[in-house]
């Protein structure tokens, strides 16, 4: 999907201190033998990540459906914006081209 936002970096690249701390705690718990605690915390983090991604996908899809419905209504009304959407075609008329004045000397 085209948008004006810059691509987001992964969470671990945006929060390197928290990532390093979580990895250190996980290794410390593994060294102490607290395997069930590591499994529970990791499963909870994965579940929360999946839930957030699904919620973001639902919101994105709702926006796409609303935009498609709006453009469909414009098409039914005969508006050319319904066909082209937010990206109209380039103007191919003669007035769209910039020409050099006939009295000017050629630049070469």
Protein Blocks (a to p, Z undefined) as FASTA:
>chain_A
ZZfbdcdddfklmmmmlmmmmmmmmmmmmmnopamlmmmmmmmmmmmmmmmmmmmmmmmm
mmmmmmmmmmmmmmmnopaklmnommccddfbfklpccddfkbccdZZ
